[in-house]
């Protein structure tokens, strides 16, 4: 197997499954782009994260989240198609400063319009 390390986008919310022995396997799809312009292609990976780490962060591995992942890349055949797989060994949330196991609550900021009499015409810069 070859090693892979890149910034990816989660394509589908993570799901946790358990082996017959009770070991957790967190699965998710991830995408990254190669090339640019007319040669730009999106490559999809079927990722698996084994053990407690996957269980702890599965709720944060949601569609659209950017993650730096590293692991062993391989392939699997299913119904005549070849899929690229990645057994994740390391990961880090990108962009938000989150690290493994740390969750930042999402805060929704609503924009409120100011009442018309809160400013004077002199306050408008144009």
C-alpha positions as CSV (number, residue, x, y, z in Angstrom):
1,X,0.0,0.0,0.0
2,X,1.1,3.5,-0.7
3,X,0.9,6.4,1.8
4,X,-1.4,9.3,1.2
5,X,-1.5,12.8,2.8
6,X,-3.7,15.6,1.6
7,X,-6.5,18.1,2.5
8,X,-9.9,16.6,1.6
9,X,-13.6,17.5,1.9
10,X,-15.9,15.1,3.6
11,X,-18.5,14.0,1.0
12,X,-20.9,12.1,3.2
13,X,-21.5,12.1,7.0
14,X,-19.5,9.5,8.9
15,X,-21.1,6.2,9.9
16,X,-19.9,4.0,12.7
17,X,-20.1,0.2,12.4
18,X,-18.8,-2.5,14.6
19,X,-16.9,-5.7,13.8
20,X,-18.1,-9.0,15.3
21,X,-15.4,-8.5,17.9
22,X,-16.9,-5.2,18.9
23,X,-14.2,-2.9,17.4
24,X,-15.5,0.3,16.0
25,X,-14.9,1.3,12.3
26,X,-15.9,4.8,11.3
27,X,-16.4,5.2,7.5
28,X,-16.8,8.3,5.4
29,X,-16.2,9.4,1.9
30,X,-13.7,12.2,1.1
31,X,-12.9,14.1,-2.1
32,X,-9.9,16.0,-3.3
33,X,-9.2,17.8,-6.5
34,X,-6.3,17.2,-8.9
35,X,-5.2,19.4,-11.8
36,X,-6.7,22.8,-12.7
37,X,-8.8,24.4,-15.4
38,X,-10.1,21.9,-18.0
39,X,-7.9,19.2,-16.5
40,X,-9.4,19.5,-13.0
41,X,-10.7,16.1,-11.6
42,X,-12.3,15.2,-8.3
43,X,-11.0,11.9,-6.8
44,X,-13.2,10.1,-4.2
45,X,-11.8,8.0,-1.4
46,X,-13.6,5.5,0.8
47,X,-12.1,6.2,4.2
48,X,-12.0,4.1,7.4
49,X,-10.9,5.1,10.8
50,X,-10.6,2.3,13.3
51,X,-11.1,2.3,17.0
52,X,-12.0,4.8,19.7
53,X,-10.7,7.9,17.8
54,X,-13.3,7.3,15.0
55,X,-16.1,6.9,17.5
56,X,-15.2,10.2,19.3
57,X,-15.1,12.3,16.2
58,X,-17.7,10.7,13.9
59,X,-20.3,13.4,14.8
60,X,-17.9,16.1,13.5
61,X,-17.0,14.3,10.2
62,X,-20.0,15.8,8.4
63,X,-20.5,16.6,4.7
64,X,-18.4,19.6,3.6
65,X,-16.0,19.5,6.6
66,X,-12.3,19.9,5.5
67,X,-9.8,17.5,7.1
68,X,-6.1,16.8,6.6
69,X,-5.9,13.1,6.4
70,X,-3.0,10.6,6.2
71,X,-3.0,6.9,5.7
72,X,-2.5,3.9,3.6
73,X,-4.2,4.0,0.2
74,X,-5.4,0.9,-1.5
75,X,-8.2,-0.4,-3.8
76,X,-11.2,-2.7,-3.6
77,X,-13.4,-4.3,-6.2
78,X,-17.1,-4.3,-6.0
79,X,-19.6,-5.3,-8.7
80,X,-17.0,-4.7,-11.4
81,X,-15.9,-1.3,-10.2
82,X,-12.7,-0.3,-8.5
83,X,-12.8,1.9,-5.5
84,X,-9.9,3.8,-3.9
85,X,-9.7,3.1,-0.1
86,X,-7.8,4.9,2.6
87,X,-7.1,3.4,6.1
88,X,-6.7,6.7,8.0
89,X,-3.8,6.8,10.5
90,X,-3.8,10.5,11.2
91,X,-6.1,13.4,10.7
92,X,-6.6,17.0,11.7
93,X,-9.5,19.3,11.2
94,X,-8.6,22.2,8.8
95,X,-9.6,25.8,8.8
96,X,-11.4,26.1,12.2
97,X,-8.5,25.4,14.5
98,X,-10.2,22.2,15.8
99,X,-8.0,19.3,16.7
100,X,-9.0,15.7,17.2
101,X,-11.5,15.3,20.0
102,X,-12.2,19.0,20.3
103,X,-15.6,20.4,19.2
104,X,-16.3,24.0,18.7
105,X,-20.0,24.8,19.0
106,X,-21.4,26.5,16.0
107,X,-22.8,29.9,16.7
108,X,-25.4,31.3,14.5
109,X,-25.2,35.0,14.1
110,X,-28.4,36.7,12.8
111,X,-28.1,39.9,11.1
112,X,-30.4,42.5,12.3
113,X,-31.2,45.6,10.4
114,X,-30.8,48.9,12.3
115,X,-33.9,50.9,12.8
116,X,-34.2,53.8,10.4
117,X,-33.9,56.5,13.1
118,X,-30.6,55.1,14.5
119,X,-28.5,57.2,12.2
120,X,-28.4,60.6,10.6
121,X,-27.9,61.4,7.0
122,X,-24.5,63.0,7.9
123,X,-23.4,59.5,9.0
124,X,-23.7,58.1,5.5
125,X,-20.3,58.2,3.7
126,X,-21.7,58.9,0.2
